[in-house]
C-alpha cells in the first residue's frame, strides 16, 4: 500500500520522485520547542559570554565545511540546485558564521554615549531579547538559515526554526550541526510546523520576534500576526530588480552579466535581475546579443518543482497574450523551464508589475537616464538593483535615485557576508548580514552612570 506523502517531504524536482517523508510536528512538539528555546535562553543568552558563544559559532562554520558534501546533496535533491552551486551555497553559509564569530568582540562591545551635560557617563549595551521564530524559504535552504541564525545566536537569542516544507532534510542536517558544535539543547530547535502552529508560536509571549523570507502573501500574514502580538519582525520578500544599462565599453560583457544576474539559481532569487532597462542607443544591439546568448543556452537545472515551472509558464503565456514578444531557448518539460526574454511589455500588460521567479527576463527601452530611472522605479518592489555606466558621477546619481535597498554598480554576484541585505516597499523591511544583521533583534540597553 502506498504511503501518503507528508507535508514535509523530499521530492526530487528533476524526477518527481518522493525520496523521504518527515512527520509534521504535533502541537505538543511545537509547544515543547518553544519551552526548550525559552529555557535555553537563560543559559545561552544570559549565562554565556559573547566570547563563549563565538567559539561555538566558529565551530558551526567548521562543521558546515566538513559536511559540505552531505548538505549540498540534500539541497540538490530537495530543490534541484546543481551540486556545484549547492556546494557554493554551503561555503558562503560557513563564511557567514565565521564572519560573526570572528567579530564578536567588535559587534558586541559597549558603545559610549557622549553626554551633553552632567557628570558621569552613559553607554549602550547590546543584549539578547530571547527566543525568536525563523520562517525560511526553499530557494537557498542553508544560506537563508545562516544569515538569520548566525548573528542572533552570537547575540544570545535562541531560535525556533520552521523551514520550507520541501527542505526537511537540510533543515535536520543544520540542526545537527548546531547541536554538534556545542550549542546547548533548545538554543536552536528545528520544527516541522503547520501554519496554525506558526501562528501559535508568534502569539506565545516568550517569543520576542520573527524573521521571514518568503512571498509577499506570506509576509503580509506574518507581519499582521507579529503586529497583533507586538512582536518585532524582519521581512525579506519578493523583488523585481532592475538592471539599468546606461553606457558601457564592452556590451558583450554587460549582456553576459545581465544574463548571469537573471539565471543564477535558475532565476529563483529574490534579488535576481529581472527587468533589463536599456537606453535607446544600446537597446537594439543589447537585445540582439541577448537573443544569441539565449539561443545557445542549455536546459540547466530544474526549477524547484513542476508547479513552480507551470506557474512561470502561465505568467509568460499571459504576457504574450497581452502583446509581449518571447524569445526562448526551448519548451518547458516538467520542472525544467527554458531561459527566455520578453520584449514589448507595456504598462497595461499583467507581466509589467509581476515578479518572474525563474529564468525569464523582461527588457525595456529607455529614452535617457531620467526615463531609465523612471522605469526602474515603476515597480511595487524595492529589493536590489544594478547600474552599468562608464560615468562615475552618473553611477552615484542613479544609485541615489533608485528606490531599492541595494544597488550594485558595474558588477553582479557581488553579495558578501559584510554587506547588509534587505529592501524597501513590498520587498519587506529589516536588514540581514554585515554589521546591520545583528542590530534587528537586540535590546540596545542604555545605561546612565551618574558617578
N, C-alpha and C positions, 0 to 999 in steps of 0.2 A: 504494500500500500504506500503511495506517495505521501511523504510528509509535507504538511503545509509550510510555505515559505514565511519565515519570521519577518517582522518589520525591519529588524536589523539582520541583514544578510549580505554576504559577499557574492555578488553576481558579476561574473566576468563580462564586461560590455562588448568585448570582441566576439564572444560566442553566445552570450545569453545564459550560460550555464551557471546555476546556483552552486557555489563551491562550499559554502559554510553558513550555517544559521547560528544566531546568538539570541537567547531568550530576552524578550523585553522585560525590563525591571518591574517588579511588583511595587505597589505603593509602599509596602513595608521596607523594601530595599532602598527606595529613594529617600524615605524618611531617615533610614539608618545612615545613608551617605551624608545627609546634612548634619545629623548628630555627630558623625565622625569628624567632619570638617570643622564644626564648631569647637569640639573638644581639642582637636589638634592645634587650633589657633593659639590656645593657651601655651602650648609647648613650643610651637614653631614661630609664631608671631611675637609673643611676649617673653618667651623663655629662652630664645636663641638670639645671639648677636648677629649683626649683618655679616660679619666675617665668617661665623659658623655656617650661616646659610649659603654664603658664597662658595664654600668648599663643596657643598652638596650640589649646587647648580653647576659648578665646574665639572663634577663627576657626571652629571646628566649630559653635558656636552660630549664627554669622552665616550659614554655608552652609546650615544647616537652614532658616533663614528665607528665604534666597534661593531654595532649591529646594523650598519647601513644596508647591507645586502638583504637582511630579513625585512626591514622596514620598507625598502624600495620595492621588494617583491609584493608586499601587501598593498602598497599604493597602486602598483601596476594592475593587480588583479581586481582591486576594488573599483577604480575609476578609469582604467585604461591608459594611464600615463606610460610612455615609453620608459624602459628601465633606466637608460642614462639620465633622462630628465628627472625621474624619481630619485635617483642617487644624488643628483644635484640639489634637489629639494631637501633631502636629509642633511646634506653637508651644510647648506645655508642655515638650516634649523639649528644644527650644532653650533654654528658661529654665533647665532643669536644668544643661546645660553652662555657661551663663552664671553660674549661682549658684556653681559650684565654681571657675570661672576668676576671678571677682571676689573670692573669699575665700581664694585660695591662700595668701597670706601668713599669715593668721589660722589656717587649718586645718593648715598645715604647720609652724607655729612651734614651736621648742623649748619644753618645759614644765618650769619649775623645780620641783624637789622639795625641800621643806623638810626639812632634816636635823635629827634629834633630838639629835645629839651629834657631836663630832668637827669637825675643820677642813675647809675646802674647800667644795665644792658638788656638787650632783647634778642631773641633768636627764634628761628623757625626749625622745628624738628619734624622730620618725615617719619611717620609710623604707619603700621598696617591698620586696616579698618576691620578685617575679619573675613569670613567666608565669602567667596564670590562664585557666581554661576557663569560658566563659559558655554556658549552655544556655537558650535563650529560647523563649517561647510565641507563639502566633499572635494572641491577643486584643488586644494592644497592641504591634504589631510594631516601632514606633520608640521609644515611651516606655520599654518594658521594657529595651531595649538602653541607652538613655541613662542610666537610673538605676543600671545596673551599670557602664557604661563610664566615665562622666564622673568620678566620684571616684577610680576606680582608675587611670585614665590620668593624672590630675593627680598622684596619689601617685607615679607612676613605674612601676607594674606594666604589663605588656604582656598582650594579650588574644588568645586563640583563641576565635572566636565561632561557635557552632553554633546556627543559627536553626531555627525550626519548618519542617517540610517544605513547608508551604503558603505560606511567606513568603520565597521565594528572591529575588524582585525587590527588595523593600525592604531585604533583607539586603545585596545587592550595592550598592544606592544608598548605604547608610550607610557601607559600607567605602570607597566612592569619596570620600565627603565627608571622612572622617577622613584619607585619604591626601592629598587636595587641600588640606586645612587645614594640612598641613606635618608630620604625624606621620611619623616615619621608617618605611621599609619594614619590615614584620614586627612593628611595635608593636601593630597591630590586624589580624588575619587572619581573613577570613571563610571557613569551610569547610562544604561540604555533606556532612556526615559521617553514617555509619550508627551504630547503637547499639554495634556491636562496636568501631568506630573510636573512639567516645567513651570506651569502657572503656579502650582502649589509651592515649589521651591522659591520662586520670586516673592511669593507672599509671606514666606517664613521670616519673622523679624530678625533672626540671626544672620540671614544672608544680606550682605551690605551693598551688593552691586551685581550687575550683569553685563556681559560683553557678548555681542552677537555679530558674526559675519555671515551675511546671507542676502536674501532678496529684500526688495522694498516692502513687499507684503509682510514678510516675517518681521522686518524692522518696525513697521507700524504697530504690529501686535505686541512685540516685546517692549517697545517704547511706551505704549499705553499701559501695559501691566506694570512696568517699572515706575512710571509716574504715579499710578494709582497707589502704589505702596511706598512712595517717597524714596526710591532707590536710584542711585546714580547708574547710568548705563552708557556704554560706548557702542555705537552702531557703525559698522563698515558695510555699506550696502552696494548697490549697483553702480555702474558707470558707463558712459558713452564717450570715452576720452577722445578729444580731437588731436590729430597730427597735422599741425599747421606748417605748410611749406611756403616760405616767402622768397627765399633765394638760396642758391647752392652752387658750389664749384664742381660738384660731382652728382649729377642727377641719378645715375645708376645706383650709387651708394645710398642716396636718400630713399629711392624706391625700395631697395633691399631692406633698409632699416624700417621703413613703414610696414612692409610685409612681415618682417620679423616681429614687430610690435603687435601685429594683428593675429598671427598664427601661433605665437608662443602658448604653450599649454593647450594646443588645438583651439585657440581662441577663447578658452574658458577661464579668462582672468578678468576680474572687475576693472583693473586698470590697464587693460589692453587698448591699443589704439584702434578705435572702431569707426571713426569718421576722419577721412583724409580731406583736409581743406587746402586747396592748392591755388595759388594766384594765377590769373588768366594766362600770363606769358609762359608759364611752365605746365599748365594743365594738360594740354593735348599730348605733349611728349611724356609726361608723367603717366598718363593713362595708357599710352601705347606700351611703355616699358612694363607697366604693371600687368597688362594683358599677357605679355610674353612670359613673365615670371609665373603667372597663374597657369598658363597652358602647359608648362613643364613641371608643375607642382605634383608631387606624388600624393598617394592617399593618406599616408601618415597614420597616426594613432587614431583610435576611435574616440568619439565623444563619450561622456560618462555613462550614457545609456541610450537605448533605442528611442526612448521617449524624448530625451534631450535633442537627438538628431531630428526626430519628427517635428518637434516644436520649432526648431530653427528652420527646417524646410518649409513649414507652414508660413512663417514670417516672410521668407524670401518669396514664396508664391504670391502672398498678398501684396508685397511691394511691387512685383512685376505686374500683377493685375491692375495696380493703380498707376502704371505708366513707367516704372523704373526699368532699366535695361540690365540684364545679368550676364556677366562673363564668368564662366565656371570651368573648373578643371575636370568635371565629370558629373556623375549622378550619385545620389545618396544610396548607400547599401547598408541596411541595418543601422548600426550606430556610427558608421563611417560617413562623414559628410565632407564633400569636396570643398577646397578653397574657392571662394568666389568674391566678386566685386560688383556692387550695384552703382550705376550712374543714373543721372536723371531723376533723382529722388527729390521731389518738390515738397514744400511745407505741408501740403494737404495730403501727402502720402502717409499711410499709417506707420510706415517704417521710419519716418523722419525723426520722431522723438523716441523711438524704441531702442532698447539695448539688445544687440545680437550677441548671444552667448555661444559663439562658435566661430569658425574661420571664414566669416563673411564680413567685408568692409563696405562702407559707402564712401563715394568720392564726390566732393562738392567744388565747384568753380567759384573763386572769389575775385572780385574786381581789383582789390588792392588790400593793403594792410588792414584798414578800418573794416572793410567788408569781411575779411577773414576772421577778425576778432568777433564781429557780429555773429557770423555763422557758428564759430566755435562755441560761443556762449549761448546759442539758441538751443538749449537742452535743459531738461529738468535736473540733470545730474551735475556733479562738480567734484569728481574724484581726482583724476590725473590729467595731464596734457603734455604735448610735445611741440616744441617750436624749432624749426630749422631756418636759419638765416645766416648770411655772411657778415651781417652788420651787428656788432655788439650792442650798440645803443638801441637798435630796433629789438633785439632779443630781450633786453631789460624792460623796454617799454611794453612789449606784448606780454611778457611774463607777468607784469604787474596788472595788465588789463584782463587777463584770463580769469574767469570765476571758477577756480578749482583749488583743491587743497595741495596739489603738487604740480610742478612744472619742470620738465626736463628739456634742456636746450642742447640741440645738435647731438643727441645721443639717445639710444634706447637700451633697455636692460641695465639701467644704472642704479636700480634699487640696492640698498645696502643696509646693514644692521644699524648703522649710526644715523640713518636718515629717517625722520618721522614719516609715518604713513597714515593717510586719512583724507577725508573730503568735506565738502560743504553741500548745501542744498539737499536733494533727495539721495545723495550718496552717503548721508549719515553725518555723525559728529564724533569728536574724540580723536585721539592720536595713539598710534602704536609704534613701537620701535624707537631707537635712539633715546636720548635723554627724556623726551616727552612721554615715552612709553611707560615710564614709572611714575608719572605725575597724575594719572587718572584716578586710580583707586587708592588714595592715600590721605591720611589725616595730616594736614600741614599745620601742626600744632604750634601756636605762638606761645613762647614762654618769656614773660617780662620779669626781670630781677631788679628790684629796687636798690638793694645793697648787699 
